[in-house]
Amino acid sequence: MIALFLWVQAGQVAVTATVDRDRAPIGEQISYSLRAVTSLSGAFRVELPEVTGLEVVERTERLDPVLGSNPPARAFQLELTLRAAEVGRWRFSPVLVFVGSTTEVAPEVEVVVSATSNADANRNPRLIELIQRVPPPDPGQNATLAIVASSAEVYQGDQLDVLTAAWFPRSLRNRLRRPPTLKPPVLAGVWTVPQPPLPGIVSSRTIGEETYDLFVSHQVAFPLTAGSLVIPPARLEYAVPLTRRASGDERPIEEASPPITIDVVPPAAAPGGFRGPHGRALQVGYRIRSLPARAGEVLPIEVTVSGFGNLAFWPPPNVPWPMGTRAYLDRVSETGQPQAGRLGGVKTFHFLLLADSVGSVALPPIDYPYFDTDRGDYRAAKGIGLVIPVLTGTRSGPPREPPALVAIRDDPTWYLTRGMSGWLVPVLAGTPVLLLLGYAGLRRYRRRPSAPRRPDDLVALERLVIRLVPEADRGHLERLESAFRRAAIGATTARRLATLKSQLDADRFGPTGGDGPIALVGAVSDALARVPRPVRQSIGLGCLPIVAMASTALAQPESPDRLYRDGAVLASVAGFRARVDREPTRWQHWYHLGAALYLADRDAEAAAVLDQALALAPRAESPRALWANLERQYEPLRAAVHPPWSRSERTAAALVLWWLALATLARRPSRPAVPVAVALAASIIGFAPDLGGARPDAFVRGEPRLLEAPHGLAADRGQLARLTPVRVMAQRPGWLLVVDRQGSQGWIASSAVATARGGGGP
């Protein structure tokens, strides 16, 4: 500081110059600072040297007074942003500083520019070939722009390289206050993959007395649609100074390149059911990082697809997971591995596999069809299958006690559930309205003649069919005959009875209106006379034939109740589910299925099934106790709401109030206020289950991530806990948009949730 002060006092100019770093890889920026202090009068002006390897990106100047100086002094500050343009050792010198008529030279600054792998064109043969195809500069022009494509014809979905090249005169570039701006073309109808920038001068060429430097921009795209792809012009913008001053007027200039057209060839006609990607040399296979698997525990399995192409468009393989397992897609990851300038890599689909029982799981071979853009035909990548040993699970805690099964009986809940479903509710609600209208407007009526009584033999045949034939088989001739024969009825008689039953049904429901069956009374009487006496006596006594019961029992599979009590839990699940499908209004069937799933450690499906059982019978002790066991293990289940009354009970109460309101209105039509109030109360009670909180659509398996979009590369929005109850807001193939009680919303795989019917998704 003392030397600087003496220098200033002597009337000279003190100049210092520094850089923030003396080494930088190509393409990165360097900050250069110059400070000049003097007490001389006059304007400051700085002339910069021509350095090929260092390009000026930005320039700022500032002039400040030096406080406390005597005589008064001024400080001039120049800030430059330099870009490392070429590999080498570069001296940024000489930098001349002019103050009036006085000239000083700034200290020399040296910067070493090294190569960087991201922008090293020597490792990309496709890029080198494009650079070599750039047309030479046009002498006499300020700038020459051109667009070079890797091919004039490309398959749909194949890689297309586009190079934007600009030759710029070095003498003109040194005069510019800021570097020119190269704007590559905006490509439409393609999937663009960002590429690392190629900063600085790629090549130089001298024509006559002028040296031209080449600047390029590299783009990689995958055409999405077939036809003609027009690449619009690229643009180069720069401003030429009109004066030699550091600041002043400039003349903006814009150069444009001619557009080019690429022919995008569509692939050949796809085989039926093709949903694969476009690529080259694809390979597929399993990858398992931890073995063995354990029953009831999640095993991560990775299915990898590798090759060349657009990784973003590679769908997950269709893996037919073996019986006794459940798998869902957890996440998707991509690892880019370009080779020789062609993009590609490995796309990994992370599945979570859950084996139900001990033994082994045979993962099937994988076929991954794709269109080969190199050969121009359809191929299939094939992966070999694997056999995974499955050992006993290591679930912590004591073994689960099997919940007790309950008796199947026609309790009031079952009767009410059956009665308050289907067409009966609108009939019960509309009948009193019709009665009121008839009471008010009908003055005369005509009694409709009753239908003729059916002969006793026709009734006996109907009773025989009801006793011996299941309801689902009564409309099929072969099944009718088979059921009669199982009841020890002769083959000829069984066929005759089945034929008569079919004719009676055809005549009864035909256009004659039911008069035809009278003509068949004699044939029916003759056929019934051939039925063995024990069977006919069983019809009269109202009990099932013993022979039919024995033959049916031999044909029936083993009872799921017995399988459950013997410890064959997984085998009993199918039987209980079949019962649920046959009689979905019995809460006992839902409870039994939930108990079997609970013992099989399939807790998400057990929660969904128990939720259905509690919706049918909210106050039943057995499903409430089992639900409480699950709640103690999984905190998210506390968010599920179970109203104390079922929808059927509320509907019945609403119907009673509705009848009461109409009866009051019929008795006192001049006072409608009370009936209207009662009717309003009936509507509120009828809709109260929805007002109390909507039931969840599904329960979450595992701990999936919530994604912003229905694909594996979307950003995360959070994570759901195991067995979180969710509502489904939207669906896409393989994906569900769900929301939990806290309002967290996002996309998860449809296989990551369990419903009452046992599938993934609603």
FIMITI-520984 format. One line per 10 residues: for each residue z, y, x of C-alpha. Coordinates in steps of 0.25 Angstrom, whole numbers. Layout:
N
Z:Y:X ~ ...
***
This chain:
762
0:0:0 ~ 3:10:11 ~ -11:7:18 ~ -18:9:5 ~ -10:22:2 ~ -14:27:16 ~ -28:23:14 ~ -29:30:1 ~ -22:42:7 ~ -33:42:18
-44:44:6 ~ -50:30:8 ~ -52:19:-3 ~ -43:7:-2 ~ -50:-6:-8 ~ -44:-19:-11 ~ -51:-32:-17 ~ -45:-45:-21 ~ -49:-58:-30 ~ -40:-66:-38
-45:-79:-31 ~ -54:-82:-19 ~ -58:-95:-24 ~ -64:-99:-37 ~ -73:-110:-43 ~ -87:-106:-48 ~ -87:-100:-62 ~ -73:-94:-61 ~ -69:-79:-60 ~ -63:-71:-49
-56:-58:-51 ~ -59:-47:-40 ~ -51:-34:-39 ~ -55:-22:-31 ~ -45:-10:-30 ~ -49:3:-23 ~ -39:15:-21 ~ -43:29:-16 ~ -39:43:-17 ~ -54:47:-15
-61:54:-27 ~ -74:48:-32 ~ -79:36:-41 ~ -76:22:-38 ~ -88:12:-37 ~ -88:-2:-33 ~ -101:-10:-28 ~ -99:-25:-29 ~ -107:-35:-20 ~ -117:-46:-24
-110:-59:-23 ~ -117:-71:-28 ~ -105:-80:-30 ~ -97:-70:-37 ~ -101:-64:-50 ~ -95:-52:-57 ~ -91:-55:-71 ~ -82:-43:-75 ~ -79:-29:-68 ~ -68:-19:-71
-64:-6:-64 ~ -52:3:-65 ~ -48:16:-59 ~ -33:20:-58 ~ -25:31:-51 ~ -15:27:-41 ~ -2:32:-45 ~ 7:39:-35 ~ -4:41:-25 ~ -5:54:-17
-17:58:-16 ~ -21:52:-30 ~ -28:39:-28 ~ -36:30:-37 ~ -37:15:-38 ~ -50:8:-42 ~ -49:-6:-48 ~ -61:-16:-49 ~ -59:-29:-56 ~ -71:-40:-55
-72:-53:-61 ~ -80:-62:-53 ~ -86:-76:-56 ~ -88:-86:-46 ~ -103:-89:-47 ~ -107:-97:-35 ~ -100:-107:-26 ~ -97:-101:-12 ~ -88:-91:-4 ~ -91:-77:-9
-87:-63:-3 ~ -86:-52:-13 ~ -90:-41:-4 ~ -93:-30:-1 ~ -87:-22:-13 ~ -90:-7:-11 ~ -80:3:-17 ~ -85:17:-18 ~ -76:29:-21 ~ -85:42:-21
-92:42:-7 ~ -82:32:-1 ~ -85:17:0 ~ -76:6:3 ~ -78:-9:4 ~ -68:-19:-4 ~ -62:-31:4 ~ -70:-43:4 ~ -67:-54:-6 ~ -71:-69:-4
-71:-79:-15 ~ -74:-94:-14 ~ -81:-100:-26 ~ -81:-115:-28 ~ -88:-125:-37 ~ -82:-130:-50 ~ -85:-143:-57 ~ -87:-137:-71 ~ -98:-128:-67 ~ -104:-137:-56
-119:-139:-61 ~ -121:-149:-49 ~ -113:-159:-57 ~ -122:-158:-70 ~ -136:-163:-67 ~ -141:-159:-81 ~ -136:-145:-78 ~ -143:-145:-64 ~ -156:-149:-71 ~ -155:-138:-81
-153:-128:-70 ~ -165:-133:-62 ~ -173:-131:-75 ~ -170:-117:-77 ~ -183:-108:-75 ~ -183:-99:-63 ~ -180:-84:-65 ~ -191:-75:-70 ~ -193:-64:-59 ~ -193:-50:-64
-183:-53:-76 ~ -169:-49:-76 ~ -164:-63:-81 ~ -171:-76:-85 ~ -165:-85:-95 ~ -168:-99:-99 ~ -162:-111:-107 ~ -164:-125:-101 ~ -161:-137:-110 ~ -158:-151:-104
-169:-157:-113 ~ -179:-152:-123 ~ -176:-164:-132 ~ -163:-170:-135 ~ -157:-180:-144 ~ -148:-175:-155 ~ -133:-176:-150 ~ -138:-177:-135 ~ -134:-167:-124 ~ -142:-155:-122
-140:-146:-110 ~ -144:-131:-111 ~ -144:-122:-99 ~ -145:-107:-100 ~ -150:-101:-87 ~ -152:-86:-83 ~ -158:-81:-70 ~ -152:-67:-67 ~ -157:-58:-55 ~ -145:-56:-45
-149:-42:-42 ~ -147:-38:-57 ~ -134:-46:-59 ~ -128:-39:-47 ~ -130:-26:-54 ~ -123:-30:-67 ~ -109:-26:-70 ~ -106:-39:-77 ~ -113:-52:-77 ~ -124:-56:-87
-120:-65:-99 ~ -128:-77:-101 ~ -127:-82:-116 ~ -132:-97:-118 ~ -139:-100:-131 ~ -131:-103:-143 ~ -134:-118:-147 ~ -134:-121:-162 ~ -134:-135:-168 ~ -128:-142:-155
-114:-146:-150 ~ -111:-138:-138 ~ -102:-143:-127 ~ -97:-132:-118 ~ -100:-133:-103 ~ -93:-127:-91 ~ -100:-113:-87 ~ -109:-112:-75 ~ -105:-99:-70 ~ -112:-91:-59
-125:-93:-53 ~ -131:-107:-54 ~ -144:-104:-45 ~ -151:-92:-39 ~ -166:-90:-36 ~ -173:-79:-28 ~ -186:-74:-33 ~ -192:-63:-25 ~ -181:-53:-22 ~ -172:-57:-34
-162:-68:-34 ~ -159:-74:-48 ~ -146:-81:-51 ~ -146:-92:-62 ~ -135:-92:-72 ~ -134:-104:-82 ~ -126:-108:-94 ~ -125:-123:-98 ~ -124:-129:-112 ~ -123:-143:-118
-126:-146:-132 ~ -128:-158:-141 ~ -138:-155:-152 ~ -133:-159:-166 ~ -145:-159:-174 ~ -159:-164:-172 ~ -171:-154:-171 ~ -175:-142:-163 ~ -163:-136:-156 ~ -166:-121:-152
-158:-116:-140 ~ -158:-100:-142 ~ -160:-91:-131 ~ -149:-88:-121 ~ -146:-74:-117 ~ -142:-66:-105 ~ -135:-53:-106 ~ -132:-43:-95 ~ -131:-28:-93 ~ -138:-20:-82
-131:-8:-77 ~ -139:5:-78 ~ -131:12:-67 ~ -124:8:-54 ~ -110:12:-59 ~ -100:2:-61 ~ -100:6:-76 ~ -111:12:-84 ~ -122:9:-93 ~ -129:-5:-94
-141:-11:-100 ~ -139:-24:-108 ~ -150:-34:-106 ~ -151:-48:-113 ~ -160:-59:-109 ~ -163:-71:-118 ~ -170:-85:-115 ~ -180:-92:-123 ~ -175:-102:-133 ~ -178:-117:-131
-179:-128:-141 ~ -173:-142:-140 ~ -178:-154:-148 ~ -166:-162:-153 ~ -170:-176:-157 ~ -163:-183:-168 ~ -159:-198:-165 ~ -166:-210:-172 ~ -161:-214:-185 ~ -147:-219:-185
-143:-233:-189 ~ -135:-234:-201 ~ -120:-229:-200 ~ -122:-222:-187 ~ -111:-212:-184 ~ -111:-212:-169 ~ -113:-200:-159 ~ -125:-197:-150 ~ -123:-199:-135 ~ -126:-207:-123
-120:-220:-116 ~ -108:-220:-125 ~ -97:-231:-123 ~ -86:-234:-132 ~ -73:-242:-130 ~ -58:-244:-132 ~ -47:-239:-123 ~ -33:-243:-124 ~ -22:-237:-115 ~ -10:-245:-119
-9:-260:-123 ~ -4:-268:-130 ~ -3:-263:-144 ~ 9:-265:-153 ~ 9:-268:-168 ~ 12:-255:-176 ~ 11:-246:-165 ~ -1:-237:-161 ~ -10:-240:-150 ~ -19:-229:-144
-34:-234:-143 ~ -45:-226:-137 ~ -59:-228:-141 ~ -68:-221:-130 ~ -83:-216:-132 ~ -89:-212:-119 ~ -103:-207:-115 ~ -112:-195:-116 ~ -114:-186:-127 ~ -106:-176:-136
-92:-182:-137 ~ -88:-173:-148 ~ -98:-180:-157 ~ -93:-195:-154 ~ -86:-201:-166 ~ -75:-211:-165 ~ -80:-225:-165 ~ -79:-234:-177 ~ -68:-244:-173 ~ -66:-255:-183
-51:-257:-180 ~ -46:-271:-182 ~ -38:-276:-194 ~ -23:-274:-193 ~ -24:-261:-185 ~ -25:-246:-189 ~ -31:-236:-180 ~ -34:-221:-181 ~ -40:-210:-172 ~ -30:-202:-165
-38:-192:-157 ~ -51:-190:-149 ~ -52:-186:-135 ~ -65:-182:-127 ~ -67:-183:-112 ~ -80:-176:-107 ~ -86:-183:-95 ~ -100:-177:-93 ~ -109:-184:-83 ~ -121:-178:-76
-121:-167:-86 ~ -121:-175:-99 ~ -109:-173:-107 ~ -101:-185:-112 ~ -87:-192:-110 ~ -77:-200:-117 ~ -72:-198:-131 ~ -59:-206:-134 ~ -55:-209:-148 ~ -40:-212:-148
-36:-222:-159 ~ -22:-226:-163 ~ -22:-241:-167 ~ -10:-247:-174 ~ -10:-263:-175 ~ -2:-269:-187 ~ 2:-282:-181 ~ 4:-289:-168 ~ -7:-297:-162 ~ -20:-291:-156
-30:-281:-161 ~ -45:-283:-158 ~ -52:-269:-156 ~ -66:-271:-160 ~ -78:-267:-152 ~ -83:-253:-154 ~ -98:-249:-157 ~ -100:-234:-156 ~ -114:-231:-160 ~ -121:-219:-155
-135:-213:-153 ~ -139:-213:-138 ~ -146:-200:-135 ~ -151:-206:-122 ~ -158:-218:-127 ~ -161:-212:-141 ~ -156:-223:-149 ~ -143:-228:-156 ~ -133:-236:-148 ~ -119:-241:-149
-108:-241:-138 ~ -99:-253:-139 ~ -85:-255:-135 ~ -78:-269:-133 ~ -66:-273:-142 ~ -52:-275:-137 ~ -41:-284:-141 ~ -27:-277:-141 ~ -14:-285:-141 ~ -4:-280:-152
11:-283:-149 ~ 23:-281:-157 ~ 26:-266:-160 ~ 37:-259:-153 ~ 42:-250:-165 ~ 56:-245:-162 ~ 67:-247:-172 ~ 72:-259:-179 ~ 62:-267:-187 ~ 59:-263:-201
65:-270:-213 ~ 55:-274:-223 ~ 56:-266:-236 ~ 59:-275:-248 ~ 48:-277:-258 ~ 50:-274:-272 ~ 47:-281:-285 ~ 34:-278:-292 ~ 37:-274:-306 ~ 31:-266:-317
42:-255:-317 ~ 41:-242:-324 ~ 35:-235:-312 ~ 23:-244:-312 ~ 21:-243:-327 ~ 21:-228:-326 ~ 12:-227:-314 ~ 2:-236:-321 ~ 3:-228:-334 ~ 2:-214:-328
-11:-218:-320 ~ -25:-218:-324 ~ -30:-214:-338 ~ -16:-215:-345 ~ -11:-202:-342 ~ -22:-194:-348 ~ -22:-202:-360 ~ -7:-200:-362 ~ -9:-185:-360 ~ -21:-184:-369
-17:-193:-380 ~ -6:-183:-386 ~ -17:-172:-386 ~ -27:-180:-393 ~ -16:-184:-403 ~ -12:-170:-406 ~ -27:-166:-408 ~ -29:-178:-417 ~ -16:-174:-425 ~ -21:-160:-426
-36:-162:-430 ~ -38:-176:-435 ~ -36:-177:-450 ~ -43:-190:-452 ~ -45:-202:-444 ~ -52:-216:-445 ~ -45:-228:-441 ~ -53:-236:-431 ~ -55:-250:-435 ~ -48:-260:-425
-56:-269:-416 ~ -57:-283:-421 ~ -47:-292:-416 ~ -52:-301:-405 ~ -52:-316:-407 ~ -40:-324:-401 ~ -49:-331:-391 ~ -54:-319:-385 ~ -40:-314:-383 ~ -36:-327:-376
-48:-326:-366 ~ -43:-312:-363 ~ -29:-317:-361 ~ -34:-328:-352 ~ -42:-318:-343 ~ -30:-309:-342 ~ -21:-321:-338 ~ -30:-327:-328 ~ -40:-317:-322 ~ -35:-304:-314
-40:-291:-320 ~ -50:-288:-308 ~ -57:-302:-310 ~ -59:-301:-325 ~ -73:-294:-325 ~ -79:-305:-315 ~ -84:-318:-321 ~ -82:-326:-308 ~ -68:-321:-307 ~ -65:-324:-321
-70:-338:-320 ~ -62:-340:-307 ~ -49:-335:-313 ~ -51:-345:-325 ~ -53:-357:-316 ~ -41:-354:-308 ~ -33:-355:-321 ~ -38:-370:-322 ~ -49:-367:-332 ~ -61:-375:-330
-74:-370:-323 ~ -82:-370:-336 ~ -72:-364:-345 ~ -68:-353:-334 ~ -83:-349:-333 ~ -84:-349:-348 ~ -72:-340:-350 ~ -76:-331:-339 ~ -90:-329:-345 ~ -84:-326:-359
-74:-316:-353 ~ -86:-309:-346 ~ -94:-309:-359 ~ -82:-304:-367 ~ -80:-292:-358 ~ -95:-289:-358 ~ -95:-289:-373 ~ -82:-282:-375 ~ -86:-270:-366 ~ -101:-270:-370
-109:-262:-380 ~ -105:-270:-392 ~ -91:-264:-392 ~ -83:-278:-391 ~ -89:-286:-403 ~ -96:-296:-394 ~ -84:-304:-390 ~ -82:-309:-404 ~ -95:-318:-402 ~ -88:-325:-390
-75:-329:-397 ~ -81:-344:-399 ~ -84:-345:-384 ~ -71:-340:-379 ~ -63:-349:-389 ~ -71:-361:-383 ~ -69:-357:-369 ~ -54:-355:-371 ~ -53:-368:-377 ~ -57:-374:-364
-46:-367:-356 ~ -35:-377:-352 ~ -22:-377:-361 ~ -12:-372:-350 ~ -21:-359:-348 ~ -22:-357:-363 ~ -7:-359:-365 ~ -4:-349:-354 ~ -13:-339:-361 ~ -5:-340:-374
8:-340:-366 ~ 4:-327:-359 ~ 7:-333:-345 ~ -2:-335:-333 ~ -8:-348:-331 ~ -1:-356:-320 ~ -14:-362:-314 ~ -20:-348:-313 ~ -7:-343:-306 ~ -7:-354:-296
-22:-353:-292 ~ -21:-338:-291 ~ -8:-339:-282 ~ -16:-348:-273 ~ -27:-338:-272 ~ -18:-326:-270 ~ -14:-321:-255 ~ 0:-322:-251 ~ 9:-311:-257 ~ 11:-299:-249
26:-299:-253 ~ 28:-312:-246 ~ 20:-308:-234 ~ 29:-295:-233 ~ 42:-303:-234 ~ 37:-313:-223 ~ 34:-302:-213 ~ 19:-302:-214 ~ 19:-287:-217 ~ 5:-284:-213
0:-295:-221 ~ 7:-290:-233 ~ 1:-276:-232 ~ -12:-281:-237 ~ -6:-288:-249 ~ 3:-276:-253 ~ -9:-266:-252 ~ -17:-275:-261 ~ -6:-274:-271 ~ -7:-259:-270
-21:-259:-273 ~ -20:-268:-285 ~ -8:-260:-291 ~ -7:-246:-285 ~ 3:-242:-296 ~ 14:-251:-291 ~ 23:-244:-281 ~ 29:-258:-277 ~ 16:-262:-271 ~ 15:-248:-263
29:-250:-258 ~ 27:-265:-253 ~ 14:-260:-246 ~ 22:-249:-239 ~ 33:-259:-235 ~ 23:-268:-228 ~ 17:-256:-221 ~ 31:-251:-217 ~ 34:-264:-211 ~ 21:-265:-204
24:-251:-197 ~ 12:-244:-204 ~ 21:-233:-208 ~ 11:-223:-212 ~ 4:-232:-222 ~ 18:-236:-227 ~ 21:-222:-230 ~ 8:-220:-237 ~ 11:-232:-246 ~ 25:-229:-249
21:-215:-253 ~ 12:-221:-263 ~ 24:-230:-268 ~ 33:-218:-269 ~ 23:-210:-277 ~ 23:-222:-287 ~ 38:-224:-288 ~ 45:-212:-281 ~ 59:-218:-284 ~ 57:-232:-280
67:-236:-270 ~ 59:-246:-261 ~ 48:-236:-257 ~ 58:-224:-256 ~ 66:-232:-246 ~ 54:-237:-238 ~ 49:-222:-237 ~ 63:-218:-233 ~ 62:-228:-221 ~ 49:-221:-217
54:-207:-218 ~ 65:-210:-209 ~ 55:-214:-198 ~ 44:-203:-201 ~ 49:-189:-203 ~ 36:-184:-209 ~ 37:-194:-221 ~ 48:-184:-226 ~ 37:-175:-230 ~ 31:-184:-240
36:-181:-254 ~ 39:-191:-265 ~ 42:-185:-279 ~ 53:-192:-287 ~ 44:-195:-298 ~ 30:-202:-297 ~ 17:-196:-303 ~ 17:-206:-314 ~ 31:-202:-318 ~ 28:-188:-318
15:-190:-326 ~ 23:-198:-337 ~ 33:-187:-338 ~ 22:-177:-339 ~ 15:-185:-350 ~ 28:-186:-358 ~ 30:-171:-357 ~ 15:-169:-361 ~ 17:-178:-374 ~ 30:-170:-377
22:-157:-376 ~ 11:-161:-385 ~ 21:-167:-395 ~ 29:-154:-395 ~ 16:-146:-397 ~ 12:-155:-409 ~ 25:-153:-415 ~ 26:-138:-413 ~ 12:-132:-410 ~ 17:-118:-413
26:-119:-401 ~ 18:-123:-389 ~ 27:-117:-378 ~ 36:-129:-377 ~ 24:-139:-377 ~ 17:-131:-366 ~ 29:-131:-358 ~ 31:-146:-359 ~ 16:-148:-355 ~ 18:-139:-343
30:-147:-339 ~ 22:-160:-340 ~ 11:-154:-331 ~ 21:-150:-321 ~ 27:-164:-321 ~ 14:-171:-320 ~ 10:-163:-308 ~ 23:-163:-301 ~ 20:-174:-291 ~ 9:-165:-285
18:-152:-285 ~ 29:-160:-278 ~ 20:-162:-266 ~ 8:-170:-264 ~ 9:-184:-258 ~ 3:-186:-244 ~ -10:-192:-243 ~ -7:-200:-231 ~ 3:-203:-219 ~ 0:-201:-205
-1:-213:-195 ~ 3:-210:-181 ~ 3:-195:-176 ~ -11:-190:-177 ~ -15:-176:-173 ~ -20:-166:-183 ~ -34:-161:-179 ~ -41:-148:-183 ~ -54:-155:-186 ~ -58:-170:-190
-62:-174:-176 ~ -54:-179:-164 ~ -57:-167:-155 ~ -51:-157:-165 ~ -39:-148:-161 ~ -25:-153:-164 ~ -16:-147:-175 ~ -4:-155:-173 ~ 1:-169:-175 ~ 6:-177:-187
18:-186:-186 ~ 18:-200:-190 ~ 18:-203:-206 ~ 16:-188:-209 ~ 11:-187:-224 ~ -2:-179:-225 ~ -11:-174:-235 ~ -26:-176:-233 ~ -34:-163:-235 ~ -48:-167:-231
-55:-179:-225 ~ -66:-182:-215 ~ -72:-195:-210 ~ -60:-201:-202 ~ -52:-188:-203 ~ -42:-182:-213 ~ -37:-168:-214 ~ -22:-169:-217 ~ -10:-160:-219 ~ 5:-163:-219
17:-157:-226 ~ 18:-146:-215 ~ 4:-142:-217 ~ -1:-147:-204 ~ -16:-150:-206 ~ -27:-157:-198 ~ -36:-169:-197 ~ -32:-183:-193 ~ -39:-196:-193 ~ -39:-203:-206
-34:-215:-200 ~ -22:-208:-196 ~ -16:-208:-210 ~ -11:-218:-219 ~ -12:-218:-234 ~ -7:-227:-246 ~ -19:-235:-246 ~ -18:-238:-231 ~ -30:-231:-226 ~ -32:-219:-217
-34:-207:-225 ~ -33:-205:-240
***
